[in-house]
Structures are given as structure tokens and as C-alpha cells.
């Protein structure tokens, strides 16, 4: 079975970045980012497999890829890359004691080209 040309390009080139920025988040609040709803153009690249989370706020955040069971804490003013996992949706929670202003958390989602993997040292 051969792969159609469009799918070969997706596998070879990967996707564009799909950028999410938060609205204001009070302490303890969460937001679900459903990738297909938030970025309809990403449908052809699903599942996405990389998310770069930039926390430019003074509050800690917790990111839950796909489910609430896998929690990843991202301290204030830190960046973390989630890779090598299928991403369909992400839950973002304000784990700090204060409010996170709008656009202080940015998440860049994308599908990496085939064979490209990112190793993260924490």
C-alpha cells in the first residue's frame, strides 16, 4: 500500500506551529485545549507530537497531556518541551497562588517531521 502524496509531504515536512495563548486564569482554574477545535487546520497532522510550553507568569502551571493522570509541573518563568507523545488535547491549570494574566502562557504545538525526535534533559 502506498502513501498518498499529501501524506508523504506531512510525514517528510511535519506541520506548522499552532500557537495557543491563555486568557486570564484565576488560581486553581483550568482550561482544556482541544486541538481540533482550537486549530481546525491541524486536523490533517493529528496526532501532533510536540508542545513547547512557555510559562512567562509568576505562577506555577500544570500541564496534563490528553488526560488528567499525567501531570507535568512547569514552574514560574520556565519553558518545557513535551515530545514523543501523541497529543490530541491538553489541560492547562493555574497551580500558583495568584492570577495569570492573559497571554503569559504560550504553547506551540506541532507535528515533527518523520525521524526527528527531541530529547529533553530536565
Secondary structure, 3 states (H helix, E strand, C coil): CCCCHHHHHHHHHCCCCEEEECCCECCCCEEEEEHHHHCHHHHHHCCEEEEEEEECCCCCEEEEECCCCCEEEECCCEEEEEEEEEECEEEEEECCCCCECCCCEEEEEECCCCCCCCCCCC
